[in-house]
Amino acid sequence: MSPTLPPAILTVAPNGARRVKLDHPAIPLTVEELASDAAACQAAGAAMIHAHVRRPDGRHLLDADAYRQATQAIRRQVGSGMVVQITTEAAGLYQPPEQMRVVREMVPEAVSLAIRELVPDAAHEVEASGFFAWMRQREIMLQIILYSPDDLARYHDLKARGVLGEGVDLLLFVLGRYSAGQQSRAADLLPFLAGLDGLPPWAVCAFGAQEAGCAQAALALGGHARVGFENNLHLPDGSLAPDNAALVATAAQAVALTGRRLANGDDVRAMHRG
């Protein structure tokens, strides 16, 4: 293992808010499918699962009871070996009050939050400040989703002014979300890293078939990676991935090339504690 780089956190995002079985038959939509997928991805090298839950008709859902059921099912399969992260993604269906409510009702171990959604402008800062303070008090692991270098600059501003509270954040740089055809490339990472020395722990997720290359670039630079069917369905050779575990295994091979070791759930928790 490199003496200067931390263990590499691989997160699997197995389903997302929009894709269904017509997109890929192995996309997990039910609680049982999520739990089984989590176990397979843990075996392939994932330390965290970014879980979406769905309505019976497959639509995106933010619901505390549904998240509890999913978390319990995953825990039965993987124990404490994986961190279970819920999402607050709006997906065009929810507003900040509803996004914050599901976290307050669920009190998850970890949650992902997009600055653009929860703090879209200055008028939302007071409410967001109280929400972030509440999460810090409960030691919920926060992953802050950033879609552009402008989002990163806003994150630094909000953090400096205390809106986001004190504590360690894991940043997630989303590559390709607003690119033509939602296809990312490794070079899309470079603008985020202009202030690399001042960054908290960070990870990358990437839309499209170059997901593996983007993950490998991030891992080589000391970052972490999120892979899975939420953003990409293909292996590096362009063939359809059989399942999420295959995408995690590809990222795990990239970790091995860096000389880092794969993180486990306890490594993720230790990073959060700083």
PELIN-V350425 format. One record per pair of residues at least 24 apart in sequence whose ideal C-beta (glycine too) atoms are under 7 Angstrom apart, sorted by the first residue. I is the first residue (numbers start at 1). J is the second residue. D is the distance in whole Angstrom. If there is no record, write none. Layout:
# PELIN-V350425
I/J/D + I/J/D
This chain:
# PELIN-V350425
1/259/6 + 1/260/6 + 1/261/5 + 2/258/7 + 2/259/5 + 2/260/6 + 5/222/5 + 5/258/7 + 5/260/5 + 6/271/7 + 7/260/6 + 7/261/5 + 7/262/7 + 7/263/4 + 7/267/5 + 8/219/5 + 8/224/6 + 8/255/4 + 8/258/7 + 8/260/5 + 8/262/6 + 8/263/6 + 9/47/5 + 9/48/6 + 9/203/7 + 9/224/4 + 9/263/4 + 9/267/7 + 9/268/6 + 10/45/5 + 10/46/5 + 10/47/6 + 10/225/6 + 10/227/7 + 10/248/6 + 10/251/5 + 10/252/6 + 10/262/7 + 11/46/6 + 11/48/4 + 11/49/7 + 11/50/5 + 11/203/7 + 11/226/4 + 12/41/4 + 12/46/4 + 12/49/5 + 12/50/7 + 12/227/6 + 12/228/5 + 12/244/5 + 12/248/5 + 13/50/4 + 13/205/7 + 13/226/5 + 13/228/4 + 13/230/4 + 13/231/7 + 14/49/7 + 14/228/5 + 14/229/6 + 14/230/7 + 14/244/5 + 15/52/5 + 15/229/6 + 15/230/6 + 16/52/6 + 16/229/7 + 16/230/3 + 17/52/6 + 17/60/4 + 17/89/5 + 17/91/4 + 18/91/7 + 19/229/6 + 20/58/5 + 23/233/7 + 24/229/6 + 24/233/5 + 26/242/7 + 26/243/5 + 27/229/5 + 29/54/5 + 29/58/6 + 31/69/5 + 31/70/5 + 31/73/5 + 32/73/6 + 34/70/5 + 34/73/7 + 34/74/6 + 35/73/4 + 35/74/5 + 35/76/7 + 35/77/4 + 36/77/7 + 37/244/6 + 38/74/5 + 38/77/6 + 38/78/5 + 38/82/6 + 39/77/4 + 39/78/6 + 40/243/7 + 40/245/4 + 41/244/5 + 41/245/5 + 41/248/5 + 42/78/5 + 42/81/6 + 42/82/5 + 44/245/4 + 44/248/4 + 44/249/4 + 44/252/6 + 45/248/5 + 45/249/7 + 45/251/7 + 45/252/3 + 45/262/5 + 46/82/7 + 46/248/5 + 47/82/6 + 47/83/7 + 47/263/5 + 47/264/5 + 47/265/5 + 47/267/6 + 47/268/5 + 48/82/6 + 48/83/4 + 48/85/6 + 48/268/6 + 49/74/7 + 49/82/6 + 49/84/6 + 49/85/7 + 50/85/5 + 50/87/6 + 50/112/6 + 50/226/6 + 51/84/6 + 51/85/7 + 51/86/6 + 52/87/6 + 60/91/4 + 60/93/6 + 62/88/7 + 62/94/5 + 62/98/6 + 62/99/7 + 62/102/4 + 63/102/7 + 64/102/5 + 64/105/4 + 64/106/4 + 67/106/5 + 67/108/7 + 68/106/7 + 80/265/6 + 81/264/6 + 81/265/5 + 82/265/5 + 83/109/6 + 83/110/5 + 83/141/7 + 83/265/5 + 83/268/5 + 83/269/7 + 84/109/6 + 84/110/7 + 85/110/4 + 85/111/6 + 85/112/6 + 85/143/7 + 86/111/5 + 87/112/5 + 88/112/7 + 88/113/5 + 90/117/5 + 96/124/6 + 100/131/5 + 103/135/7 + 107/138/6 + 108/140/6 + 109/141/6 + 110/140/7 + 110/141/4 + 110/143/7 + 111/140/6 + 111/142/6 + 112/143/4 + 112/145/6 + 112/172/7 + 113/142/7 + 113/144/6 + 113/145/7 + 114/145/4 + 115/144/6 + 115/146/6 + 115/151/6 + 115/154/6 + 115/155/6 + 116/147/6 + 116/151/6 + 119/158/6 + 119/163/7 + 125/163/5 + 128/163/6 + 129/163/5 + 132/163/7 + 132/164/5 + 132/165/4 + 133/165/5 + 136/165/4 + 136/166/7 + 136/167/5 + 141/272/4 + 142/169/5 + 143/170/5 + 143/172/5 + 144/169/5 + 144/171/5 + 144/172/7 + 145/172/5 + 145/174/6 + 146/171/6 + 146/172/7 + 146/173/6 + 146/174/7 + 147/174/5 + 147/177/5 + 147/178/7 + 149/191/5 + 149/192/6 + 152/192/6 + 168/200/6 + 168/271/7 + 168/272/6 + 168/274/5 + 169/200/5 + 170/201/5 + 170/203/6 + 171/199/7 + 171/200/6 + 171/202/4 + 172/203/5 + 172/205/6 + 172/226/7 + 173/202/6 + 173/204/5 + 174/205/6 + 175/204/6 + 175/206/4 + 175/207/7 + 175/214/5 + 176/206/6 + 176/207/4 + 176/208/5 + 177/207/6 + 182/207/4 + 182/208/6 + 183/207/7 + 183/208/4 + 183/210/7 + 184/208/5 + 184/210/6 + 184/214/6 + 185/210/5 + 186/210/7 + 186/213/5 + 186/214/5 + 186/217/4 + 189/214/6 + 189/217/6 + 189/218/6 + 193/221/7 + 201/271/6 + 205/231/6 + 206/231/6 + 207/231/5 + 207/232/7 + 208/232/6 + 209/234/4 + 209/238/6 + 212/236/4 + 212/250/5 + 212/251/7 + 215/251/5 + 215/254/6 + 216/254/4 + 219/254/5 + 219/255/6 + 219/258/5 + 220/258/5 + 225/251/5 + 227/251/5
